[in-house]
Amino acid sequence: MQLTNILATAITLCASGVFASTIDIAYTSNGAYYTQTVESNTMAELSHPGNITTFQDTGNCFLYGFIGGETHYAPAGVHTFDPAVYTEYALCEPV
């Protein structure tokens, strides 16, 4: 009985997103290199928005200049943007 309750609680917590994962990102913004950890499936504001020339991520990310604006897709890995992509927000999901 107690094992059943523990399993039910664990399943509920997982389904509710309590165990939210994080995505590590690193980027070059306006010539300077930064690292940041963002919550998955959440629109995250970059600590240093600007013209992004390199972007590394451990998840699949969508880069936005502003919410609702043009999107640039950056799958997990290393990316170079030429010309630079102006970015203020990232929406990342686990791989």
Buried (B, 14 or more C-beta within 10 A) or exposed (E): EEEEEEEEEEEEEEEEEEEEEBBEBBBBBEEEEBEBEBEBBBEBEBEBBBBBBBBBBBBBBBBBBEEEEEEBEBEBEEBEBEEBBBBBBBBBBEE
